[in-house]
Amino acid sequence: MRRLLGSTLLIAGTTIGAAMLALPIDTGAMGFFPAAALFIVVWLALMATAFYFMEVALHTPKDSNMITMAGQTLGPLGMGLCTVVYILLLYALVCSYLSGGASAFHSAAVGWLGADISFSFAVILFSLLFGTFIYLGTASVDRVNQILFLGLVLSFFLMFGLSLPKVDGTKLLASRPHNIWSGIAIAVTSFGFHIVIPTLRDYLGRNIVAMRKALWIGGSLPLLFYLMWNASFLGILPSYEIERALQQSELPQVLLQRYLGSSAIVTIASLFSFFAIITSFLGVSISLLDFIADGLKIRKGRIGRLALCLLVFIPPIAFVLSDPKGFYKALRFGGIMVTILLGVFPPLMVLAQRKKKRSGYRVPGGRFLIYAVLVFFLAVLAVTISLVCSN
């Protein structure tokens, strides 16, 4: 039961991260209800691919990650493409979370503690502090994630409760559906928790019932959070403020600070943003570590884990130090990688696997659902690439 709870919260914590902070900024142009419709459609599609991912993972050995899964189902070409896309995605996400986390760390140290530290020092300190839990392993990440997720939930509902009286319902009724594709890259990135499934497969001892519960509950909680999060922002802030924030790559708490001034909502929003970034940072980082260990066949002893941590954190640290405002850049690039890896790959892998293995766990829906999901994500991929290239 404890591991089921921890797995559920790890899924939710991995999902509710830096991408959530970008949602009201990137989807504000379309209005609340078109954005809500987009969230629901993307959530349903990615829940389907999460279960396809789980089906394939259950047919691979312990400690194997997506490299092995792609190799067993799609052959050397699939393995090579998967390796490139997966590592680009995970590094993009770690870069984004590290950038956002270090910014929040720096703001807290300067504003709350009065400490005169540089942004570069905040990046190093943040990496060392939370990278320690990655070095200690999945059980350590599980324990600290449960505490952080509790802080995330409490700060979220407290912030939502305080902001609710300030929400203007007429602002939520504004609808500009022709802008719905503008936020699709962030929407897809916001529901991508699949990378932790191979880790949870081993952590839950391949218990199919427990894995299904963890996926449904942990994957559904973010949808509720996102709808409430968008409602609180889009019901308070005028559209011109959101457009300005998008142009200047501002985080939501900065936008609230400028619009509302000093208030309890701003302070709690900063705490919530910090918790959201850290929980996602931990989930993505431990998944990247497992991925590299699987690809390079590095044993997870003391020296091995230290080497893996260096491989996980040195490139993102270098990127963030060179581009402190790379938060949104990394997320939008990650949207393309998420669509390929978590949208297109799982249907292809499950089709290939079902041709080879006729027994074991299967996701309901048959080939029709598999092809429907595949076509949907190919269309999303085309739109996302065109939007990123046009910007």
C-alpha positions, 0 to 999 in steps of 0.5 A: 500500500505504501509503495502504491501511494508513493508510485501514485504520487511520483506519477502525479509529481512528475506530471505536475511540474514546470510545464504546469507553470507555463500553461496559463501563459501559453494557453491564455490566448485561446480562453479558459474553455477551449484550453480545458477542451484541449487539456481533456483530449490530450490527457485521454490520448496520453493516458492511452499511450501510458497504458501501451507503454506499461504493456510493453514494459511488462514484457521486458526484464528488470532494470530495462528502460525504453532503449531495451523496450524499443530494441525488443519491439522496433529493432535497431533502427527503432532503438537508435531513434528512441535513444536520440529522442529520449535523451533529448527530451529528458535533458530538455526537461531537466534543463527547464526544471533546473532553470525554473528551480534555480530561479525560484531558489535565487529569488527566495534567497534574495527576497526572503533571506536577504542573501546576496548570491549569484544566479550561478551559485543558485544553480550549483546549490540547487543541483547539489541539494536535490541531486543528492536524492537522485544519487541515493536512489528511487526509495529516497526520491519516493520519500522526499517526493511524498513530503514535497507533494504534500507541500505542493497540494497544500500550497495549491489549494491555499492559493486557489482558495485565496485567489477564488474571490478575485476571479472574474467569471466574465474573463473565463467566458472569453473564447478564442478557439482559433488559437487552440493550436498555440498551446498544444506543445505545452499541453502535451508536455504537461501530461507526460509521466510515462518515463517513470513507468519502467522504474515503477514496474520494478518498484511495484514488483510487476503488480498489474493491479497496482500499476493500473491504479497508480497510472489512473489516479496519478495520471488523473490528478494533474488534469484536475489541478490544471483546470483549477490552475488555469481558472485561477489565472485566466479569471484574474489576469487580463489577456494583455498581461498574459501576452506580455508575460509570454513575450518576456518569458516570465514565470507565473509568480512574477506575473502575479507579483507585477499585477497584484503587488505584494500579497499572500497569493504571490507568496503562496504561488511562489511556494507552489511553483517551487514544489511543482518544479522540484517534484518534477525535477526529481521524477525526470532526473531519476528516469534519466539516470535509469535510462543512461544506466540501461543504455551504457550498462553502468552498474548502480554501485557507489561509483556507478551512481556518482558517474551517472549523476555527473552525466545527468546534471553536468550538461543541464547545468552548462545550458542553464548557466549559458542561458538563464532564461531558457525555461520556455525554450526547453519546454517547447523543444521538449513538446516535440520530443514528448509527442514523438516519444510518448505519443508516436512510439508507444502505439508502434511498440505495442503493435510490434510486440503483439505480433510477437507475443500473444499472452500477457497483459493487453490494453483494451480497445484493439487495433482501432484504438491503437491506430486512432491514437497514432494518427492523432499524435502524428497530426499533433507532431506536424502542428507542433513542429510548424509552430516551433519553427515559425517562432 
